[in-house]
Amino acid sequence: MPSSPQHAAPPPSGLSGPVAEDLALYQEKFRRRLPESLDELHGPTQGVVELPLHMAWSGMTSYDLGKPRQCMGLYRTVLHEGLRDDLPRYLNQDLLLQLWPVLRTLVGRTVRAVWEDAFTQLASRTQAAA
């Protein structure tokens, strides 16, 4: 059962003052976007996906899910740039779980921590792959 994405995480250990506040705000930005459950992620599993410019503002907008590198790129972009309504539309639960052991190394530390803290299924996939 995933922990509730609405609960704020404790401040990062070893940090204080403005740096800790900035990091906490950055974490909260991603936490607010999380779905209640991975079951909500019903995005495509095949074909070509076109991302809107609010997510693909700095690069590719078209991703072929049949090409592993492009699939990883799509998921990385959506995890970093997608808004709450984008996640169910562009991410697929089964594909996310399959990709996570590698994908977690491609996303930023904050994104990885927020998703793994909220969804034990992702953290357990990581441990099983190790």
N, C-alpha and C positions, 0 to 999 in steps of 0.2 A: 504494500500500500504506500503510495507516494506521500511524502509529507506535504503539508499545505503550502502552496506557493505564495500565500499572502503573509506568512510569518516572516518577519525580518530576521536576518541572521545576526549573530553577535558580531561586534566589531572584530576585524582581523587582529590576530595576536601579534604582538611585537610592534604594532603601529599605534601612533597616537596623534592627536591633534588634527590638523587639516588633511594630512595624507590619509589617515584612517577614515575621516568623514568623506573624502572624495571617493575612496574605494567602496565604502558602504553605499554611497549613492549610485555608483556604477553597477554594483551588484543588484541593487534594488531595481534599476532600469531593466535588467534582464529578468529578474524575478517576476515583475509585474506582467511580463509578456507570456509567461508560461501557461500552458493549458492546465485545466484541473487534473487531467489524466492523459496518459499517452494514447488511450482509446479514442481520443478526439482527433488524432492525426490520421486523416483519410486521404492524403494527397496521392498523386499519381505514382505508379511503380514502373511505368514504361512510357516510351514516346519522348517527344521534345517538349520541354517546359519553357515558357517565356515568362521571365520575371518583370514586374513593373519597375520603373525607374527609381522609386523610393527605396528599393532593395538593391538593384543592380546599377547604382549610380556611378560606380567607378570602373566598370569593366563589362564582362559578358552579360548579355540579357537572355540568351538562348542556351539551354542545356539539354543534351541528349542523355536520357537516363540509361541507355544501353551502353554508354561509354563510362567505365568506372571513374576515371579522373573527372569527367564533367559532372557525374552524379555526386561525387564528393564535394566538388566546387559549389554545386547548387545547395547542398545541405549546409555547407560552411557559411555561405552567403545568407541563407535564410535564418540560420541560428544567430548570426551576428546582426543582421539588418532588418529581419522580419518583425512586424508588429503582431500583436496578439491574434488578430483575425487572419494574418498570413500563415501562421504556423499550421493550422488544420488544413488549409488549402494546398500548401506546397510540401508538407512533410507527411510521410507515411510511417505509421508505428512500426510495422515489420521491417521496413527498409532502414529506419533509424536504428533499431536494435541490431540489425545485421552490420551496419556500417560503424556503429559506435566505437568498437575497440580501436579502429584506425582514426576515425573522424575526431575522436576526443584529443588526438595529438595534433590535429590541424586547426582546432579552434582555440581561442584565447583561454587562458587560465580561469578567468572569471566566468565565462560562458560555461566551460566544462564543470566548474564547481557548482554553479547554480543548478544546472541540469542534473548532475549526479546527486546533489543534496535533495532535490525535489523528487527524483524518480529512482528508487532503489533498483529497478530493473536495469538501468544503465550502469550503475556502479557494479552490480553483480555480473553483467556481461564483461566488464573490464577485468574483474578478478578471475572469471572463468577463462578468459583469453590469455591470461598471464601464465 
